[in-house]
Each structure stands twice: as C-alpha cells, then as structure tokens.
C-alpha cells in the first residue's frame, strides 16, 4: 500500500483576535490570505468575527492534509483561554499581529 506523508496542498489552523486582544477565534482554511481578507472586510457581517472585530492574526499552523488541520482546530477550540495564550506565545510571545505575512 502506498502512503503519502505530506499532502500537496497547505491547510491552516489560525487564531485571530481583536485590536485589544480580548477575544480569540480559531478557524481552519485552505487559503489563509483569502480568509484573512474576508475577516478584515467583514464579508459575512453576521459572523462572530465581524461582531467582535476579530481580524488580527496572532497564530497559525500549516498542514498538508485537511483532516489533520480540522483535528488540530478541534483540539485548540477545546483549550481554555489561558492554554490558548500559552500556545500562541510559543511562537508569538508579544501577541503581535501577523497579517502582513499573508498580504
């Protein structure tokens, strides 16, 4: 049986926050550049991210398979806020906005 170790696509699990860093939102996407654009421009005005102005990227992980990304998103969503902040600070200790990486 042939098994692939890495997919040919990139999928992302990401965490957004608002300007004052009081809200955390976790999502998954196959195109982080496009997804950030949608959050910033409030394409869906009734969404959680639009209501709470969460459009600032502070954390992301990439995966080769969508199944892995979805599983990781579920794991992160189950974490308490303090554990999410610990995770974010492993790569972004100052909670800097990282949107510029995907412009």
N, C-alpha and C positions, 0 to 999 in steps of 0.2 A: 504494500500500500504506500502511496506517495503522500507525504505530509509537508505542507508549507509552514515554515517557521514565521514568516512575516508576510503580510498582505501587500498588495501592490498599491493600495490607497492609504491615505492618512485620515484618521479619525481623531477627534479631540474631545477630551473632557475638560471643561473650563469652569472657573469660578469668577463671577462678576460681583462688583459691589457698587454702592452709590458714592457720591462725592465725599460724604462724611464717613464712609466706611462702616456704616451701622447695619447694613443689610448684605447678606450673602446669598447668591443664587448660583446653583450648579446646573450645568447643561451639557449636552453632547451634540456634536455636529461633524459633518464631513468636510465643511468649508468654514474655517474659523474667521477668515477675512470677511466673507459674505455675512456670516451670522452676527459678527460684531457690528457691521454696518446696519443690519436690521434692528439690533438693540439700540444703537445710538440714535437712529432716526425713527424709533418707535413705530415700526411698520405695523405692529399689532397693538393699537392703543389701549386695548382692554387687558393686556397681559400683565402678569406680575412685574416683569422688568420695567414695563412702561409706567405702571402706577407708582413704583418705588424708585424710579430713575436709576436702575442698576444697569449701567452700560460701560463700566470701567473694569477691564480685565486685570485680575491680580494673580491668577494661577491657571496653568493648563498642563495637560499631559497628552502625549500623542500615542496612537496605537495603529497597528496595521490591519486590525480586524474590528469591525463594528461590534461584534459580540463582546470583545474584550472591553471596548470603550463603554458600552452600555452597562456591563457588570461593574466596572470601576465607578461609573456615575452613581449607580445604586449604593455602592459601598460608601461613597463620600456623602451622599444625601442622608445616610443613616447616622453620620457622625454628629456629635454635639458641636455647638459653635466653637467652644474652646479647642476641640480636637481639629476642626477645620482650620482654625487660625494657626495651630501648630504645624499642620501640613503645609499651608501656604508659606509660612515663614521658613520652611526648609529650603526653599528656592528664592523667596522674595521677602527677606526679613523686615523690610520697611513698608511692606504692602504698597509698593509703587505701582502706578498704573502702567500696564504693558501693552496697551492698544497699538502703540506705534510699531510694535513688532509685526503686526499684521495689516498695516495700511497699504 
